[in-house]
Amino acid sequence: MFVRKFFLPVMALMMSFWGSEARATTLTELSVEQMTVASDLIVRGTVTQVFTELDERGNVWTRAQVEVSEVLKGVTTTKAVLVDQMGGVHGNSYSVIRWAPRFSKGEDAVFFLETLRSGRTSIVGWYQGKFTLRMDPDTSELMLVRFTSHQDRPYDHRFLPHPPTHKRVYLSDFKTRVFDQIDRGWDGKAIPGADPAKLRQINRLQEGVK
């Protein structure tokens, strides 16, 4: 029995998909504003299917079909999107990439997405660009939860831990933050891991920004 097994340490062999799909880098913390600028598409949607497949090089990819309920940035007519993440389990082949986002069927989430050179659509900033929506048991408001786990372990969005009360972020406030950044536009400042040429292409720049 052949088993393909990869363990990629976070700070040594993390792979960045901005500009290159196999470039060693470190996982840099990104703000909501930075991810908004770096995204081709930001949507709220529900995961309807999760599956894995091998690419032509034998690499495992996890794929999540997302039914879009709201577009925050990008083509407003988008109804569905297929989100790709390198790693996962496929038969006897598997790879474990730490900090990779996880998905489960029925999960309602906000996704910050970018189009890779290969044409695949992936999460901006690894797990940082995916926020699962949960009902706050105290206020009944929708709050955002950002959480990931190893790709070789079970994942179910229904059992994610709630953030501490003082750290809870609610969907209405979060959307305002995203929309405010879209209105401001990119100021021309570098964003870790992002190709400036691509940022210029996908964002409307203020006058004077080169």
N, C-alpha and C positions, 0 to 999 in steps of 0.2 A: 504493500500500500504506500503510495507516494503522498507525502504531506509537505506542502510548501508553507513555511512558517517564517514570518518576519516580525521582529520586535524593534521598533524604531524609537530610541530614546528621545524625549522631548527636546532637550536643549542641545542635542548633538546632530540629529538627523531629521528634524522636522522638515517637511516639504512644503514649500510655498507655491501656490498656484497662480500668483499674480505675475504674469509675464512668462514664467517658466513652470512647467508642471513637475519638475524634479530638481529644485534648487534648494540646497541646504541652507537653513536659516534658523533663527530662534523664534519662539512664539512671543510676539510683542503684544502687550495689551493695547487694544484699540478702543477709542471712545465711540459712542453712538454716532457722533458727528463725523468722525473719520470713516466709519463703515458706511454711513449714508453717502458720502462723497465717492467711495470706492465701489459702490454697487451699481450695476447696470439695471437691476430690478429689485424692488423691495415689495414683498407681498405678505398678506395674511392668508393662510390657507390651511386645509385639512389634509393630512397624509391619508391617502386611500389605498396605497399598496407599497410594500417594501420588499425588494428582492436583490439578489446579487448576481454578478456575471463576471466572466473573465474577458479581458481585452485581448488584442492580438499578440501582446507580449506576455500573456499569462498572468497579468496583475489582476487582483480581485477588486471589484468596485461594488459598493453598496448604492442602490438606486431607490429613490423615494418619489413616487408619483404624488403630486400635491394639487388638489383642487382649490383654485384661487377664489377667495371670497372678497378680497379687497386689494387693490394695487395702491401702494403708497408712493412708489417711484417707478417710472418706466412706462412701457406700453400699457395703456389703461384697458385695452381689450383682452388682455391675457386671461385665459380661463383655466389653464392648467400648466404645470411646469414639471419637468423631470429633473430632480436634483441628484447630482452624482457626488459621491465621496469615495476616495480611494481607501481600500481596506475592507475587511469583513471576512465572512466565512462562506465559501462556495464549495460544496462537496468536501473533498479531501484537501483542498487548497484554502489557506487563510492567511491573512496578514492583520496584525494588530498595530494600529497607528494611534498613539496616545493623543488626546485632545481632539480627535475626530468627532464631529457631531453624530448623534444617534437619532434614530427615527422609529416610531411605532405607529401602527395603523390606528386611525381615529384621532391622532394628535393634532390639536389646533395650535398653530404657532405663527410667529412673524419670522420671515426668512430674508436675510440680506444676501443677494445673489450676484454672482458675476459670471460672465461667459468666458470660458477658457479658450486658448488658441485651438484646442482640439475640437471645439464646438460644444463641449460638455458645459453644463451649468452647475456651479458649485457654490458652497457657502463662503462668504467673505470672512477671513480671520478664523478659520476652523470653527470650533464650537461657539466662538464668540458671536457669530452672526446668526444664531438661531435662538429664539426666545419662545418657550412653550407657554401657552396661556392657561392659567388655572384660576378657579374662583376663590377669592379670599374668603375664608370661612367666617371672618369677623365682619366684613363690610359687604360681602356678596358682589364686590367689584372684580373685574378681570385684572389679574396681575400677571407679570411676566416672570418666568423662572428660567434661568440659564443653568443647564446641568449636562454633564456627559459622563460616560463610563467606558471601560475598555470594550472594544468591539467583539471580544470573545465571551462577553457576559450578557445575560438577558437584560433587555431594556424595555420598560413599560412606562409611558408618560403618566399613567394614572397614579403612580406611586412615587412621583418625584417629591423630595422634601420641600416644604414651604420655606421661603426666606424668613429671617427674623423680622418681626413687625416693623422695626425702624429702618429696614432695608428694602421694604416692598415698593415696587414700582408698578404703577397702574397704566393700563393700555391707553387711556385718554391722554395722560400726561406724556407718555412715551411717543405717541403719534404727533403730538404738538412739537416735541423736540425734533423729530425727524423732518416734519414739514418746515419748521423754522430754518433748519440747515439747508433744505432744498431751496428755500426762498433766498437765502444768503448766497448760495452757490459756492463753488470751490474758490478759495482765496489764493491758490497757487502754491501753498505750502506742501512740502513732501509728506507722504503718508507711508509709514513703514511697510515694505513689501509691495507697494503699488507702483506701477509704471506711470510716470508723469504724462507720457504721451497718451496713454489710455485714459487717464483722468481728464485730460483736455478734451478727448473725444466724447466722453459720456456725460460731461457736465458743461453747463453754460457758465462761462467765466465772466466775472465782472470786468468792466472796462479797465484796461491797463495790466491785466494779468496775462503773462506770456507762457 
